[in-house]
Amino acid sequence: MSDIPFAQRVKSIDASGIRKVFDLAAKLKDPINLSIGQPDFDVPEHAKQACIEAVKKGLNKYTQTQGIAELRAAIAKSCNKEFGWTGERPYLITSGVSGALMLAFLTLIDPGDEVLLLDPYFVMYKHLVSLCNGKCVLVDTYPDFSPNPEKIAAAITPKTKLLVLNSPCNPTGKVFSAKDLKAIADLARKHNLLVVSDECYNMFCYDEPFASMASYYDNTLLMRGFSKTYGMTGWRMGWCTGPRELIEKMTMLQQYSFVCAPSMAQIGALAALDCDVQDHAGEYRQRRDMVFDALGSTFGLLKPGGTFYAFVPAPRGMTGSEFCAKAIENNVLIIPGNVFSEQDTHFRLAYTIPQDRLAKGLEILVKLAKA
């Protein structure tokens, strides 16, 4: 029995259900792993070489807390082109989008503050809110995962501090339309809400152009990353921009926590911005179509519009957890939907494996559903 006096904030957080399945994969013999959302393409060679050269040149020390000026300038140039922004905006280079989320939540959330999350949600959001002693207020988006402004409005109270959006969405693959975002922007403006827009899958949209909340609402904290776009999950590189006072406070907090994003990875990320990743997005579009063609009619799957995930209804008469256990018994790793939701009606699969392995895994899932 441990007598370590753990803080209450840690007691309320359990190990990620995704990580548990990831650990399980190491114990199975050649599983078909559809569990982890990690791109199966490598970092672009140009970016790898830039990082290697940075290490060789001795660029291994701390950078400015906010990140190297060249990378911030390149991101600013890209944003000016995308959004038409003029004048200077503050940018903060972070240790992944996860680092940006932690800095933002610690900066913004006091005990008892309410944070609006759309259910299903990225698993980290809920636990980071708990870490800050805030309260998650969940807005149901089932069955089609579209954000409903009326439901969001009904969830707003005097204690509401911010609204978190994730489009394209992990786990559902839902891409919010410009119409959706404009309606949410009007609502946020009416209630003077800060919106945190997690857009780390912005390059993975398959059926319509990507729309950003930052295009429609000034009081948006925009977050994007390099992990998914450039296969840099282990490099821990992200960035954010938003209201100047907020970015300044987050930068101050980074000084006393992460200190700065990895120096050599910042050099590599700068080089990566010149790399074209459309071929990778095209490959994932093909795999998305494979998943939908295989599972659509049997499971009632809605076609995901982006990311590299599908959020699949469990077969009739089974919970998501029950079907996942059955799949794992048959050497296919998937994640129960209740890791990402208050409901246990779905499971998430990631199509980040080669097409031949993916096809085999999908065939097994269909057979299990029909058994």
MIMIDO-872101 format. One record per residue (C-alpha): x, z, y. Coordinates in steps of 0.1 Angstrom, whole numbers, plus 5000, padded with zeros to 4 digits. Layout:
BEGIN
      X      Z      Y
      X      Z      Y
...
END
This chain:
BEGIN
      X      Z      Y
   5000   5000   5000
   5015   4989   5033
   5018   5014   5061
   5028   4988   5087
   5006   4993   5118
   4994   4957   5121
   4977   4947   5153
   4939   4941   5150
   4944   4905   5161
   4964   4897   5130
   4941   4915   5107
   4913   4892   5117
   4933   4860   5108
   4936   4847   5072
   4960   4822   5059
   4949   4786   5064
   4928   4772   5036
   4947   4740   5041
   4980   4758   5036
   4967   4774   5004
   4959   4740   4989
   4993   4727   5002
   5010   4756   4983
   4989   4748   4952
   5001   4712   4953
   5036   4724   4947
   5025   4740   4914
   5007   4709   4900
   5022   4680   4882
   5020   4648   4902
   4987   4656   4920
   4968   4630   4940
   4972   4649   4973
   4943   4641   4997
   4946   4675   5014
   4973   4674   5041
   4969   4654   5074
   5004   4642   5076
   5012   4606   5082
   5031   4589   5054
   5050   4566   5077
   5084   4577   5090
   5096   4582   5126
   5104   4548   5142
   5141   4540   5137
   5147   4536   5174
   5135   4572   5180
   5155   4586   5151
   5187   4570   5165
   5180   4583   5200
   5176   4618   5186
   5208   4615   5165
   5228   4602   5195
   5215   4631   5216
   5228   4656   5190
   5262   4638   5188
   5264   4639   5226
   5259   4676   5227
   5224   4675   5242
   5215   4705   5221
   5210   4732   5247
   5179   4745   5265
   5161   4720   5287
   5139   4729   5317
   5109   4749   5304
   5086   4721   5314
   5106   4694   5296
   5132   4668   5306
   5124   4649   5337
   5127   4615   5320
   5101   4623   5294
   5077   4637   5319
   5081   4607   5341
   5075   4583   5312
   5043   4601   5303
   5032   4602   5339
   5037   4564   5341
   5017   4559   5310
   4989   4581   5323
   4989   4564   5357
   4984   4531   5339
   4956   4544   5316
   4937   4565   5341
   4946   4550   5375
   4959   4583   5387
   4979   4583   5419
   5001   4609   5434
   5020   4635   5414
   5005   4655   5385
   5021   4683   5366
   5032   4677   5330
   5043   4702   5305
   5062   4692   5273
   5052   4716   5245
   5061   4724   5209
   5034   4702   5195
   4997   4701   5206
   4995   4734   5186
   5019   4750   5211
   4999   4736   5240
   4967   4751   5226
   4983   4785   5221
   4997   4785   5257
   4964   4774   5271
   4943   4800   5252
   4967   4828   5260
   4966   4818   5297
   4928   4815   5299
   4910   4838   5275
   4905   4875   5282
   4888   4898   5256
   4851   4891   5254
   4854   4856   5269
   4834   4830   5251
   4848   4796   5240
   4825   4768   5230
   4836   4749   5199
   4818   4720   5182
   4812   4727   5145
   4830   4713   5125
   4862   4721   5144
   4900   4719   5139
   4909   4751   5119
   4933   4764   5145
   4909   4767   5174
   4889   4796   5159
   4919   4816   5150
   4936   4812   5183
   4905   4824   5201
   4905   4854   5178
   4942   4860   5186
   4932   4863   5223
   4903   4886   5214
   4878   4860   5226
   4845   4850   5211
   4839   4816   5195
   4804   4802   5202
   4798   4774   5178
   4777   4744   5186
   4763   4726   5155
   4769   4689   5154
   4755   4682   5119
   4745   4658   5104
   4762   4630   5124
   4788   4651   5142
   4779   4637   5176
   4782   4661   5206
   4747   4670   5219
   4748   4680   5256
   4715   4699   5252
   4729   4720   5224
   4760   4726   5244
   4740   4736   5275
   4720   4760   5255
   4751   4778   5243
   4765   4784   5278
   4763   4819   5291
   4779   4838   5321
   4808   4847   5297
   4816   4811   5288
   4852   4804   5298
   4859   4769   5284
   4847   4741   5262
   4871   4726   5236
   4867   4689   5226
   4886   4670   5199
   4881   4633   5198
   4889   4616   5175
   4880   4647   5155
   4897   4665   5128
   4881   4669   5102
   4851   4645   5107
   4869   4614   5121
   4841   4612   5147
   4851   4594   5179
   4831   4605   5210
   4818   4576   5230
   4822   4571   5267
   4784   4578   5270
   4789   4611   5251
   4818   4622   5273
   4801   4612   5306
   4771   4634   5296
   4794   4663   5287
   4813   4658   5320
   4781   4661   5340
   4772   4693   5322
   4807   4708   5326
   4806   4699   5363
   4773   4716   5367
   4786   4748   5352
   4821   4745   5365
   4836   4746   5330
   4872   4739   5321
   4873   4714   5293
   4903   4714   5268
   4905   4679   5254
   4926   4677   5223
   4934   4640   5219
   4963   4640   5193
   4946   4612   5173
   4940   4589   5203
   4959   4560   5188
   4938   4561   5156
   4905   4546   5167
   4891   4518   5145
   4858   4505   5158
   4857   4510   5195
   4881   4516   5224
   4893   4552   5228
   4876   4571   5256
   4892   4602   5271
   4874   4631   5287
   4901   4630   5314
   4886   4597   5326
   4853   4614   5336
   4861   4649   5345
   4889   4662   5367
   4888   4698   5354
   4901   4687   5321
   4932   4701   5303
   4944   4669   5285
   4966   4674   5254
   4983   4647   5233
   5012   4647   5209
   5038   4627   5191
   5033   4642   5156
   5005   4619   5143
   5012   4588   5165
   5049   4586   5156
   5051   4605   5123
   5070   4633   5140
   5051   4663   5125
   5083   4683   5119
   5097   4675   5154
   5070   4697   5171
   5065   4675   5202
   5034   4675   5225
   5024   4674   5261
   4996   4683   5284
   4984   4678   5320
   4956   4692   5340
   4949   4714   5370
   4982   4723   5387
   4977   4760   5388
   4969   4761   5351
   4999   4740   5341
   5021   4762   5362
   5008   4794   5344
   5013   4777   5310
   5048   4768   5319
   5055   4803   5329
   5042   4816   5296
   5062   4790   5277
   5093   4804   5294
   5087   4837   5277
   5076   4823   5243
   5087   4788   5231
   5113   4786   5260
   5112   4748   5258
   5104   4720   5233
   5134   4710   5211
   5159   4693   5233
   5170   4665   5210
   5134   4659   5199
   5125   4653   5235
   5151   4625   5237
   5137   4610   5205
   5101   4613   5218
   5112   4594   5250
   5125   4566   5228
   5093   4566   5207
   5071   4558   5237
   5086   4523   5235
   5076   4518   5199
   5046   4499   5187
   5025   4518   5161
   4996   4494   5158
   5006   4483   5123
   5003   4519   5112
   4969   4522   5128
   4959   4490   5111
   4970   4503   5077
   4949   4535   5082
   4919   4513   5092
   4922   4496   5058
   4924   4529   5040
   4894   4542   5060
   4874   4512   5048
   4885   4518   5012
   4873   4554   5014
   4839   4544   5029
   4834   4516   5004
   4842   4539   4975
   4823   4570   4986
   4797   4558   5011
   4768   4553   4987
   4776   4579   4961
   4782   4608   4985
   4763   4596   5016
   4795   4595   5037
   4792   4585   5073
   4819   4561   5082
   4846   4579   5102
   4856   4561   5134
   4891   4575   5138
   4919   4598   5126
   4929   4595   5089
   4902   4619   5076
   4868   4617   5060
   4844   4646   5060
   4824   4640   5029
   4791   4656   5018
   4794   4674   4985
   4773   4661   4956
   4737   4673   4955
   4735   4708   4940
   4771   4718   4948
   4788   4734   4977
   4819   4719   4992
   4840   4747   4977
   4826   4741   4942
   4833   4704   4943
   4868   4710   4956
   4875   4734   4927
   4863   4707   4903
   4884   4680   4919
   4915   4702   4918
   4909   4708   4881
   4912   4670   4878
   4944   4669   4898
   4929   4657   4931
   4936   4679   4961
   4909   4680   4988
   4899   4707   5013
   4866   4725   5013
   4846   4719   5045
   4841   4757   5052
   4877   4758   5063
   4866   4738   5093
   4830   4749   5096
   4804   4777   5092
   4788   4755   5066
   4800   4748   5030
   4783   4715   5025
   4813   4690   5028
   4849   4685   5019
   4877   4669   5038
   4901   4643   5024
   4931   4628   5042
   4939   4591   5033
   4976   4595   5041
   4988   4582   5007
   4995   4547   4995
   4965   4526   4987
   4971   4525   4949
   4971   4563   4947
   4942   4566   4971
   4921   4542   4950
   4929   4563   4919
   4919   4595   4937
   4887   4580   4950
   4878   4568   4915
   4881   4603   4901
   4860   4618   4929
   4832   4593   4922
   4833   4600   4885
   4831   4637   4892
   4801   4632   4915
   4783   4612   4888
   4791   4635   4859
END
